[in-house]
Amino acid sequence: MSKNKITVADVEAIYENSEIKVSKEFGKTTVVSCKLPNGFVIVESSSCVDPINFDAAMGMEICKQRIVNKIWELEGYKLQCELAAQ
């Protein structure tokens, strides 16, 4: 029987084996680039209105969650294509 679902462990493994680059832009924006193990790149950002409120750690966490959500979508699409081809 072929695999018919994506697991949390699948998504975590992809993220953990990805290359992550974080940059701070204009004193109020966090930009996270994530190069997946297959070479595909996901870029997310998080900003605040006032630089006084900027928190790089919070921005990184927001971006990470968005990237993980995107990995779920991409892996689901890939699996659907594989199952449809059977």
Secondary structure, 3 states (H helix, E strand, C coil): CCCCCCCHHHHHHHHHCCEEEEEEECCCEEEEEEECCCCCEEEEEEECCCHHHCCHHHHHHHHHHHHHHHHHHHHHHHHHHHHHCC
